[in-house]
């Protein structure tokens, strides 16, 4: 009789984790840490990893594989900038969650801090990776932290916040899942557990986080979203369109990333182009015009510029004199008109083809943008009487030295 050797799934170079093994590790993670917390929250962005986490946990609860907490709430981070297929799928999944009696809180930034309103109404330039990356914290992180504070005020005690953080099979090394071992005494393979949410102001000691899908391979995420979760025995979830939005089975780990529509921080519009390759979403092609608009609005002729040394409240001078600043009113109105035109073009095609409409700027947001412009609103530290960025000025340095311009505007 031959001896059949059992494969070590954690050994370097050995057989990769199988789907059932990944699910089992997730189950063990929730069994290990879930009972320590009466209240659970699930942070959900509508993307692939957080949706897989959400629907898998609901299935584990429904089948009794993990014990139910006293309360469970789902916090949906609605940035108002998600790719259309993901936003539509999120709406459907929220309906399915409500049918199960699960509490859902849609988390949005306050009106004046929403992405479109902040740029086109208040005049703050589109974010960039160098000097002004304001978007992620403002439209996603800060609203989620505020929602958690309000939730904690209502329940007392603490809460286990479950996230879709996932680092894939590259984490499986040397007979253990290394990153699962280094936080707050977590056991190997039991997910990345932290007793304090990183960077969460004012929540220390009341909030723990757990990433139970930390070890999942990206192909398992696709498999769950496309085949398992939509099956009746696993919950009959509307998740297949999410995998398709990323490119489905053909998507690779590094390319399986989505961001905002027309994200100003991304060099290439990979996520949108993936969506547009699907014939049923081809009518969204006008969305390609958003990214060039953000780039155009960062140009000097559309912005104000500090004319010289800037005296700060503490009596010192700003280190970046003559810096470019907010958008002019004309630029804001131009941007608003372009966004609304793109929205209208997509929706005309959608109605003709019987496809879902898009909503880049809703009526309330448009009204607020126009209200802020009419009120001549400028960001803090700007008066509106500064010259535009394309005006030729004497060069002023941070030490106060001035280099006179060589030519006047009449000579230019």
Rosetta blueprint (number, residue, H / E / L):
1 X L
2 X L
3 X L
4 X L
5 X L
6 X L
7 X L
8 X L
9 X L
10 X L
11 X L
12 X L
13 X L
14 X L
15 X L
16 X L
17 X L
18 X L
19 X H
20 X H
21 X H
22 X H
23 X H
24 X H
25 X H
26 X H
27 X H
28 X H
29 X H
30 X H
31 X H
32 X H
33 X H
34 X H
35 X H
36 X H
37 X L
38 X L
39 X E
40 X E
41 X E
42 X E
43 X E
44 X E
45 X L
46 X L
47 X L
48 X H
49 X H
50 X H
51 X H
52 X H
53 X H
54 X H
55 X H
56 X H
57 X H
58 X H
59 X H
60 X H
61 X H
62 X H
63 X L
64 X L
65 X L
66 X L
67 X L
68 X L
69 X L
70 X L
71 X E
72 X E
73 X E
74 X E
75 X E
76 X E
77 X E
78 X L
79 X L
80 X L
81 X L
82 X L
83 X L
84 X H
85 X H
86 X H
87 X H
88 X H
89 X H
90 X H
91 X H
92 X H
93 X H
94 X H
95 X H
96 X H
97 X H
98 X H
99 X H
100 X L
101 X L
102 X L
103 X E
104 X E
105 X E
106 X E
107 X E
108 X L
109 X L
110 X L
111 X H
112 X H
113 X H
114 X L
115 X H
116 X H
117 X H
118 X H
119 X H
120 X H
121 X H
122 X L
123 X L
124 X L
125 X L
126 X L
127 X L
128 X L
129 X L
130 X L
131 X L
132 X L
133 X L
134 X L
135 X H
136 X H
137 X H
138 X H
139 X H
140 X H
141 X H
142 X H
143 X H
144 X H
145 X H
146 X H
147 X H
148 X H
149 X H
150 X H
151 X H
152 X H
153 X H
154 X H
155 X H
156 X L
157 X L
158 X L
159 X E
160 X E
161 X E
162 X E
163 X L
164 X L
165 X L
166 X L
167 X L
168 X L
169 X H
170 X H
171 X H
172 X E
173 X E
174 X L
175 X L
176 X E
177 X E
178 X H
179 X H
180 X H
181 X L
182 X L
183 X L
184 X L
185 X L
186 X L
187 X L
188 X L
189 X L
190 X L
191 X L
192 X E
193 X E
194 X E
195 X L
196 X L
197 X L
198 X L
199 X L
200 X L
201 X L
202 X L
203 X L
204 X L
205 X L
206 X L
207 X E
208 X E
209 X E
210 X E
211 X E
212 X L
213 X L
214 X L
215 X L
216 X L
217 X L
218 X H
219 X H
220 X H
221 X H
222 X H
223 X H
224 X H
225 X H
226 X H
227 X H
228 X H
229 X L
230 X L
231 X L
232 X H
233 X H
234 X H
235 X L
236 X L
237 X L
238 X L
239 X L
240 X H
241 X H
242 X H
243 X H
244 X H
245 X H
246 X L
247 X L
248 X H
249 X H
250 X H
251 X L
252 X L
253 X L
254 X L
255 X L
256 X L
257 X L
258 X L
259 X L
260 X L
261 X L
262 X L
263 X L
264 X L
265 X L
266 X L
267 X L
268 X L
269 X L
270 X H
271 X H
272 X H
273 X H
274 X H
275 X H
276 X H
277 X L
278 X L
279 X H
280 X H
281 X H
282 X H
283 X H
284 X H
285 X H
286 X H
287 X H
288 X H
289 X H
290 X H
291 X H
292 X H
293 X H
294 X H
295 X H
296 X H
297 X H
298 X L
299 X L
300 X H
301 X H
302 X H
303 X E
304 X E
305 X E
306 X L
307 X L
308 X L
309 X L
310 X L
311 X E
312 X L
313 X L
314 X L
315 X L
316 X L
317 X E
318 X L
319 X L
320 X L
321 X L
322 X L
323 X L
324 X E
325 X E
326 X E
327 X E
328 X L
329 X H
330 X H
331 X H
332 X H
333 X H
334 X H
335 X H
336 X H
337 X H
338 X H
339 X H
340 X H
341 X H
342 X H
343 X H
344 X H
345 X H
346 X H
347 X H
348 X H
349 X H
350 X H
351 X H
352 X H
353 X H
354 X L
355 X L
356 X L
357 X L
358 X L
359 X L
360 X L
361 X L
362 X L
363 X H
364 X H
365 X H
366 X H
367 X H
368 X H
369 X H
370 X H
371 X H
372 X H
373 X H
374 X H
375 X L
376 X L
377 X L
378 X L
379 X L
380 X L
381 X L
382 X L
383 X L
384 X L
385 X L
386 X L
387 X E
388 X E
389 X L
390 X L
391 X L
392 X L
393 X L
394 X L
395 X E
396 X E
397 X L
398 X L
399 X L
400 X L
401 X L
402 X E
403 X E
404 X L
405 X L
406 X L
407 X L
408 X L
409 X L
410 X L
411 X L
412 X L
